[in-house]
Amino acid sequence: MPHKVHVSSEIGRLRRVIVHRPDEGIARITPKMATELLFDDIVHLPHMQEEHDIFTDVLRAFLGPENVLETQKLLAEALGADEEGRQWIIDNIINFEELPSRYRTMLAQMPDDQLADVIITGYMPDEDLFLFRPIPNFIFTRDIAVTINDHVIITKAAKEARYRENFITRLIFWVHPIFKGLKKKGKLINLNHVEEFPPSRRGEVISIEGGDVMMIDRDYLLIGCSERTTAHAIQSLREVLFKKGVVKNVVQINIPFERSYMHIDTIFTQINTNHVVAYKPIVIEGLSSHVEVHRSNGVSIYYDSIYDFFKNEINPNMKFILSGNGESPYQEREQWTDGCNLVAIKPGVAITYDRNPKTEEAFKTFGYTILHATEFLARFNAGTLDPETLQNTIVTIPSDELSRARGGSHCMTCPIERD
């Protein structure tokens, strides 16, 4: 059965999405290791998994269980679909992790499901052997790849701690039956291909992470220039996209290079035709930020703020729902706990964390109902709630442990199909 891979907005009805359940590797992180692995804290894995399971149960209620795709299953299926690809990922990981060659044979003899588990968690339970370091950021599947209209960009992470995620992503998108046709049709853009995406003459590297990329409209691709995404990478990708005719406008959103604002989806996300959830100091007031709109015809236009860009280029009626209700110190606190980071299921229905009360006040002011995930699921399972009937609703998910990782519902989803 042919699969459709297509995303042309942030709010079109979500049909299929890739997620990753927090895995056993996260339970091995020490405080020192957390910093090295770009994780902000050590977490209690069972509680984190419970919270993530609630999140994915909500997604399944909206999308159907078959349309919430788990990375480990996709990897196992990819390993079993192509022997050459299987060997490629084993060789690359052995070389990257600098393991003795004897492990190559050990990994090659594993069943696909077991090999997928070892590649992700780094642990071989039968041998009580730790082969690789954890990749805790893999729960943030937004970063691994981005669907731009009918093309897919395989991203390239800025930090070495995420490189194994990249090997996994490449194999999945190269050989898995869902995505294999993209490569044949020339619709797979691989930022890791150094011949096509080399460093600049001044040595600036290619790095773009998915949290910095948004499809606001079929003709407007937004890319954040941030702590994790370089201007050289944006320019290089822009040239390829224009040459292929994928989009008409590539918008560079320049934001402060700070951990607090790691990607643009930490400071704004669109949830409805006329509504963007935003962090006022940067989005509205333009603190240390500006916007460059580059058109395929060679024209460039500049705006002093993200607010001005949206009002002038996208929708003059756009309104901004402010994290922390736009009040200090709440806006700073709730931006940090992902108050601006929502994933839209359809226009006006989105998922976010349950820990940002001032932002919830702002949602209510704009006519939204707040519905906690536990109530949503109880009513759904009892047959008294049809997700299709929900309008202007923010579903909040438990987040005591998930929020410690510094990424929200937008970060934890990689949409591959929207209406």
N, C-alpha and C positions, 0 to 999 in steps of 0.2 A: 504493500500500500504506500503510495507516494506521500511524503510529508511536506508540508508547507513551512518554510522558514522565512518570516517576514515581520518586520517591526517598523512602523513609520510614525509612531508617536509615543509619548509617555503615558497616555491615558486611554488609548483604544482598548476595547475589551481584551483582557489577557486570556490567551488560549493555552499556551504551553510555556513552561518555565523550568530552568535547571536550578536545583538546590543541592546543598551538601550538609548532611546531618553531622553535628560535632562528633569527631571520632576519638578513638582511644589515645591517639597521640597527644591530644590536648591535656590529658591527665598526667603527662610526664613533664610538663613545663614547670621549671623552677622560677623563682623571682628574677634571678640573673638572666636566665634563658629567655624569659618573656620579653625583655628589652631587645635582645638580639633577634628574636623572631617577630618583632613588630607587634606584639600583643601587649596591651596595657596593664594586664593583671593576670594572676593565676585564678582559675575558676574551678568550681565544683562540677565535674563533668556530668554526673547523673542529673543534677538539677538543670544544668544547661541543656541537656538532651531533652528533658521533659518540656522545657520552654520552647525549644525548637520544634518538638513534635506537635505542640499546640499550634504553632505558626503554620507548619505544613498541613496539619489537619484542616485549618481554615482555608488554605490554598486549595486543598483537594475538594472541599465542599463547594467552592466556586468553580473550579476548573474541571473536576473529575479526577479520580486517583491516577488514571493512566496518563494524565497530562502534567503531572508534577514529577519531573525526571531527577533521579538521584545520581550524583556523579559516580559513586562507586559501582552502581549497576551499569551505567553507561561505559565506564572504563572496562569492566569485565566483559561486556558485550563487544567492545572494540578489540580487546585482546584476542577474543575468540573468532573475530571476523577476518583477521588478516595476519598471517604468520610473519610476513615481512615487517609489518608494523609492530607486532609483538616483540620481535627481536630488536627493532629500532629503539623502543622505549627501554628495554632492559640494558642495552649497550650504553645509551645516553645517561641513564641514571647511575649505572656502575661507574662510568667515567666521571660524571659530575660529583658523585659522593666519594670518589677516590677509594673504591672498595677493591680488594684483591680479586683477581679474575675467577677464582674458584666459585665465587658467589654467582657468577653468570650462569653456570650450569644448574645450581640449586634453584635459582629463580625460574629458569627456563622449564624446569620439570614440574613446576607447581600448576595446579588447576587454575583456570582463569579467575574464578571468584577469590581464591586464596591469594593469588598474585596481586590482584587489584587491592585487596585489603593491606597487604604488606607494602605496596608502593605508596599508598596513602598514609598509613599509620606509622610505617617504618619499623614495625615490630613483627617478629616471627614467634608466635606463641608456642608452637611445637618445640622449638629450639630454645625458648626463652632468650631470644637474641634480638638486640636492638641494632638494626642495620642503618637506619636513617634517622635524622632529626625530624621532629614533628613539623607539619605544615598547617598550623592552627588557622591561618587566614583563609584557608580553602573554604571555610563556611561562607565567605564573602564572594559568592559566585558571580556577582556583578562584575568583578574585576577580570575574570578570565577571558571573556570574549564579548563582543557587542554585535548585535544584528542591526544593520543599517539598511533600511528598505529590504531588498532581497539579497544583500551581501552580508557576509560575516567577517568581522575583523578579529583575528587572534591577537590579543594584546601582548605587550611585553612589560613585565613588572620592573619597577625601579630598583628593587632591593633583591639581593641574592637569596634571602630567606624564602622568596616566593618562586624561585626558578623551577623547583620540582612540580609545582602546580602547572607551570607553563608546559613542561613535557607532557603531562597528563592531558591537558587541554588540546595540545596539538594532535595527539594520537586520536582522541575522541572525534575531533572535527575532521580529521583526515580520512578515517576508515569506518566510523560508525555508520550503519545504514541510514540513519536519519539525515546525516550531513554529507555523506560521501559524494552525492551529486553536485554539491557546491564547488568542489575542487575541479571536477570535470568541466563545469560550465564557466570556470574562471571567476567565480563569485566568492572565493575564499581569499582574503587579504591577510597575509602572514607578516606581522611586523618584525618577526624574528629572522626573516630572510635578509641577511646582511648585504647581499648584492643589490637588492631593491631598496633596502632601508639602512644604509650605512651611517656611521657617525658623521657629524659635520666636519669640515676642514679644521675647525678649532677644537675638535674632540668632544663636542656635545653629543651625548648618546641618545638613542631612540628609547623612550619609555612612555607608554600610555597605559593607564589603568582604567578599567571600565567604569569606576565611580566618577571619573571625569568626563564621561561621554553620555550625551542625552540626545535622543531624537525628539525634538519638540514638534516638528512638522516634517512631512516627507521631503521638503526642500530645505530644511534647516537642521544641521547637525551642530550641536554645541560640544566643545571640548575645553575642559579646564586646563589652564597652564598653572601648575600647582607644585606642591612638594614632590609629587609623584609623576607628573607628566611634563615633558620638556617642550619648549617652543619649537625646537628643531624637529621633534617627532610630529608635532601638529602640522608644521609646514610640509614635511615629507608626505604625510598621509593625505593632506589636503590636495597635493598635486596629483596623487594617484586617483583619489575620488573624483576629482574634476575630469581627469583624462578618461575615466570609465563612465562618466555621466551619472554617477550614483546619487549625488545631491547637487543643488545649485548654490548653496551657501554653507560655508564652514565658519562657525562663530567661535573665536578664541576668547574664553572667559578668564581673564587674568586675576588671580586672587593671591592673598598673602601666602608665602611659603612657610606655613606653620602647621604643626601637628594638629592643632585644634580644627583646622580647615583643610584636612588632608586631601579631600576631593570636593568637586563642586556640589555633589549630592549631600555633603554635610551642611551646606548653607542654603540650599533650596531644592525643592522637587515640585513638579506640577501634579495636581490631583484632580483637576476639573478643567473644563473649557476656559473658565474665567478665573481660576484660583491657583495660585502658587503659594506653597508654604515656604517662608523665608526668614532668614536671620537679618534683621534690620540694619545693623551697622555696616555690613558689607553690601547686601543686595540693594537696599534703598538709599543709604547714605554714601555708598561707593568708597568705603574705607579701604585704602590701599588696593584698589581694584579698578579695572576698566574693561571695556569690551571692544573687540575688533571683529567686524563682519567682513569676510572675504567672499566675494562672489565669483562664480565660474567665468564671468565675462571680464575679469581682471580688476573690477572696481572694488575698493575697500572703503568702509565707513566705520567711524569710531564713536563710541558712547562712553560717557563718564560713569555710568552705573549699569548694573544688570536690570534695574527697574526701568531705566530709560530705554534700554534695548527692547525689553518685552513690550513696553507701551508703544514704541515707534515701529517695531518690525513684526511683532507677532499678533498682538491683540490690544487695541487701545482701551478695551474694557477690562483688561486683566486687573484683578485685585490680589492683594498680598496678605495672607494670613500669617501673622508674625509669631515666631517661637517666643515662649515666655511672655506672650501678649505684648511684645515690644517694650517690656519694662526691665530695667536693670535692678538687681543682679539676676533676675529670673531668666532673661533672654540668654545670658551667657551660660548659666547652668543648664538650661534645657536645650540649647544648641549642642552643648557637650554630650548630653545624653540623647542625641539624635532626634530632637523634636522637629527638625526640618527634613528628616530622612524617612519618607513614606513611599510605599509602592502602591500604585493605583491598580485596582482590579478592573475598573471601568470608570468612566467619568463620574466623579462625585463619591466613589466608594474606594477607600484606601485602608492600608494596614500600617500601624505604628506601635511604638512601645507605650506601656501603661504608666509611665513614670514622669510625665510632663504635665502637671495639673494646670499651669498657667496657659500652656498652649491649648489644652482642652477647652479652657474658657474662651480662647480666641475662636476655636472651631464652632462652639455653640453660638457665638455672636454672629457668625456667618451662616447660621442655619443648619449646622451639622448635628447629627445625633451621635453620641459616643456609646458604643456597644462593646463590652469586654468580650474577649474571645471565649472565655468559659461559658458565658451566657449564650453567645452565638452558637457554640457547638452543642450545648445542652438542648437548645430549641431546635436546631437543625436535626440532631439525632432523634428527637422526639417527634419530628415531622410537623412542627408548628411554625417553622420558619423556612421560607424559600429564598435562598440567597439572590435569586434573580429579581426579586421584588424590592430589594434594598435600594434606597436612593439617599444621597447626601448623608452617608454614614461612615464614621471612622471606627474601624475595628481595632481595639487595643489588645496587645498580647503581653503576657508576663515577661519580665525583662531583668530580674535581679541579677542573673548570671550573663545572659546574652549581652547586656549593655556594657559589661566590663571589657568586652572585646573591641569596643569603639566602632560599631557599625550597626545600622538599623535594618529595617525590612527591605529598603531599596538595595542596600548592600548585599543582602542575603538572597537575592533573586537575580537570575540571568534570563530575562525574557527572550524567547526565540520565536514566539508567534503572538501577534496582537491583530485585532480587527483594524 
